[in-house]
C-alpha cells in the first residue's frame, strides 16, 4: 500500500483528537490513557501523533506488482513506452494480455452480479457502456480519453508527448467502457446493441459493423 500525505494527515489528526478528547474529559481520560499505555507499553502519549506520522512517512512504498501474473519491477513512469498500466482501482498489469484478463474478470464479476439480482427487487449494477475512445497501438500500449473526445485527439496527444499511437498491424482503434475494458470497433458495436446504449442520432456507420465515436457523441 502506498502511504499518501492525506493518509498521514488523517491518522495524525485522529490521534490528536483522541488524546485531546481524553485530556478534556470528552471520554474517561484516566481509562483511555491507562488502556493505551497498558496495550502499547508507551506512556509518551503527548508525542504519539507526531511519532505515528513520522513512522508512516518513513514507510517504503510497496513495489508495483502485476495483479495477474505477479511480475515485479514494473515501470510506473507515464509515457516511457512500456506496456505497464495502472487500473482504476490501483492495481497494476505488466502487459496488454494481463490488462485484458484483469478487466475481463471485472466485467464477468459485474455481469454475474447483474444476473444474481434479476427478479430479486434489488438495485442492479450499472450496465456496461461505452464511455470513451481508445487505441491499442502497435507497441501494445493502450491510450484512452473520455467522451466526447475523438480518436484523433489521442493521436494528437501522442504526438504532443513525442511518440505515436499508430495501430500498425498489431493494434486497433476502439473504445473504453465503464468496466475498464478495451473493445475494438466491432465488439463495441455489439455491446452498444446488446445493452441498448443511446445513440447520438440516426445510424451513421452504415453496414460496416463497426462503431464510431460520431455514433455516440
Rosetta blueprint (number, residue, H / E / L):
1 X L
2 X L
3 X L
4 X L
5 X H
6 X H
7 X H
8 X H
9 X H
10 X H
11 X H
12 X H
13 X H
14 X H
15 X H
16 X H
17 X H
18 X H
19 X H
20 X H
21 X H
22 X H
23 X H
24 X L
25 X L
26 X L
27 X L
28 X L
29 X H
30 X H
31 X H
32 X H
33 X H
34 X H
35 X H
36 X H
37 X H
38 X H
39 X H
40 X H
41 X L
42 X L
43 X L
44 X L
45 X H
46 X H
47 X H
48 X H
49 X H
50 X H
51 X H
52 X H
53 X H
54 X H
55 X H
56 X H
57 X H
58 X H
59 X L
60 X L
61 X L
62 X L
63 X L
64 X L
65 X L
66 X E
67 X L
68 X L
69 X L
70 X L
71 X L
72 X L
73 X L
74 X L
75 X L
76 X L
77 X L
78 X L
79 X L
80 X L
81 X L
82 X L
83 X L
84 X L
85 X E
86 X E
87 X L
88 X L
89 X L
90 X L
91 X L
92 X E
93 X E
94 X L
95 X L
96 X H
97 X H
98 X H
99 X H
100 X H
101 X H
102 X H
103 X H
104 X H
105 X H
106 X H
107 X H
108 X H
109 X H
110 X H
111 X H
112 X H
113 X H
114 X H
115 X H
116 X H
117 X H
118 X L
119 X L
120 X L
121 X L
122 X L
123 X L
124 X L
125 X L
126 X L
127 X L
128 X L
129 X L
130 X E
131 X E
132 X E
133 X E
134 X E
135 X E
136 X E
137 X L
138 X L
139 X L
140 X L
141 X L
142 X E
143 X E
144 X E
145 X E
146 X E
147 X L
148 X L
149 X L
150 X L
151 X H
152 X H
153 X H
154 X H
155 X H
156 X H
157 X H
158 X H
159 X H
160 X H
161 X L
162 X L
163 X L
164 X L
165 X L
166 X L
167 X L
168 X L
169 X L
170 X L
171 X L
172 X E
173 X E
174 X E
175 X E
176 X E
177 X E
178 X L
179 X L
180 X L
181 X L
182 X E
183 X E
184 X E
185 X H
186 X H
187 X H
188 X H
189 X H
190 X H
191 X H
192 X H
193 X H
194 X H
195 X L
196 X L
197 X L
198 X L
199 X L
200 X L
201 X L
202 X L
203 X L
204 X L
205 X L
206 X H
207 X H
208 X H
209 X L
210 X L
211 X L
212 X L
213 X H
214 X H
215 X H
216 X L
217 X L
